[in-house]
Amino acid sequence: MSERVGIISVAQTKYHPNRADVSEEELSYEAIKQVLEETGISLSDIDSAVTCSQDFWDGRTISSMNIQHVVGAHLGHEDNISEDGINAVYAAMAQILSGRQDIVLVEAHTKESQTDKSMVENAAFDAISMRQLGLDFTSAAALQAKRYMYKYGITAEQCAMVAVRNRANAKNNPLAQEPMDITVDDVLGSKILVSPIRLLDTKPISDGACAMIMTTESRAKKLTKNPVWILGASNCYETHYLGDRDLADCDALTKAAKKAYSMAGITNPLRQIDVAEISTEYSYQEPLWFEGLGFCDRGKGGKLVESRVIKMGGNLPVNPSGGVLPGNPNGVAGMARVVEAVLQLRGEAGDRQIKGAKVALAHGYTGICGQHQAVMILGNI
């Protein structure tokens, strides 16, 4: 790349179990207003907007149509991504690298509280052969968790440690929805949703939004003293049908990570990455994603969960913000990981700050059992 893409401002709403007090556009503007005020940029200065929303969650066809006026897309350019918000950041990066857009506003929102999560997720399955089974992402995740635990000996206790650590980290994040002190016994004693997944193994229903402004390297240096650069990015799809892949492995994540690392010059992620924000809606996913990200060998994710390496103060702290488990909405979660990575690299993460962070990893996924995976490497150097 002849010129890097810079992120010059980020913002999030506080994540909440029910924001019935606002519409989608009002919720989105809570985050958008912050990035406009920080940079002094107005909506008329925006060359393009990339939004992330999904028709089923918003309850309308072409879900981005109701937020056009708050992203500056009236008589302007807007693209909508209906997957995870990290892909909206990816699309905005591509627009800037094309040379056609200079300043891009990126926005993601979801109000999970206004519909039925299981019904929305069921619609993701094949309409002919799978939807009639009544599957949703949680029941599919239970199949993956069982397979992963059986193949590699991952234990329920190791998964519970993930839930304990992430919710404890969230106590340092004023925007987190469910920061709490819990124990492994609390997790193992919570209600079974679909065996082996328990209530505290998964995230709650959540409403929220986030926003960022991205631009060219030359403009970024003029608009802020503290830009964050995208050093590498990639995404990859797995096969749709669950029976066509071994659910104990995550080949799509492995491929996405390797390509992002190659772009960023990362050869040893455990040594070269200072902080990682990883999307884990279910606790078993964290050790599995560790393996896909190359933090450890296959089947060794559970041991890494037990180690000090990924804790606050370790060599590679994971989810200082608390991540997704304390509450992030579908579609927003991956972009929120990018936002948190940016805050770390700017030294603006408050009580969750990792001292001296120079390189960060953000991860997002969407689809059944992590069908689509995306990895982004960011730096402040």
Phi, psi and omega in degrees: 000127181287330179223134182283160174260130183247145171258121188251348178198142178221154177202154176223155167277168168286136181278139194215148181290340180198110176253054178293349180284349182225157173276174178300318182291325177292319178297315180299318184291338175302322178277318182299317181303322182295317182287328176293316181293322181295320185268343186077010179274141175257165179299331179290343178275348183284127178278330183202151173238139172239119182249158176230115175204173185219134186305318183295319180290320181278345178072032179204152175286143183053069190300335182285348184297332183276359178240012183304319185288338180266353176250008177075026185264001176295120186057029180226195185254132177213137172238144179245134176251125183255038178234231176267149185299337178297332178286336173292321176296319178300315180295321178296320176301316180296321178299317181292317180295337179291341182085002183267337182231140179257311182241121184236130174265129179245136184217142174222140178210151171203139171244090182294336186292341189268006178211188180258116185302316182296321180293318178298314183292326178300327181292347179283343183275157179306128187292334185271313191251346188234327186299326182294344179286348180080017181291147166228184185293329180289316179293324176292320178298325178296322175298317180293317180299316180297316180296316181297315181294321180292314186292321188245001178074023175294137185257159176297327179294319178297319177296320179297326177301325178298313180297320180296312184293316183295318180289330175291317177301325183296343178295339178268005183245108183294346181265355183291145183278317186228063172288138181196156171267114176226165179245168175302320179296325177298317181295311182293337180266357180283165186302134175283123177273300171217115186306132009263016184274126180254169184305315183278359173276353186227166183278157177275168169300137189215144173241142177172175181209160173215163183210156174206160174242131181237151181201181180289163180301314183295318179290323181300319181293334178276330188268342179209153175273354188222060179286156173242133186257143172275113184268333180195147180203143178199157172218165185202140178261142168266171174295149184286318187280126186299327182285353182270000179218159175277112185292349179280352180236163182226073185296326180297319179293320178301315180293317180297317181296315181300319181291317178297319178298318181299317178298323185269357181075027179268120177248339179223090187301325181296332181263327188264345178259132185269333182203145181229133173247112189242135180279117178223100177284334179235143188298326181296338184292330184299308177297325178294316178293327175306317181293316179296327180279356178079018177286339179200170178288163177300136180085356183255006182298324179297320178294323179293324176301322182285340186279169178277349187304319188260007178271165175303128184094352178276180182294328179220083179299133181249128177055058173302334180283346189103339177071209186276328186304322177285356175124100168221143181284154170305137179089327179269332192306311183292322176292325176298328177294322176295317179301314180295322177297319179297316179300320178298315184287337176271356182071029185243024185268007175062226184291347178260011184294134172265116186299130174073020182296125180243330181229131182229152175247134172239140184226140174219156177213164174208166177089177186290123178053042178067043183299320180246129184236143179220141182227137179226132176252129182236152180212160177247019182242000000 
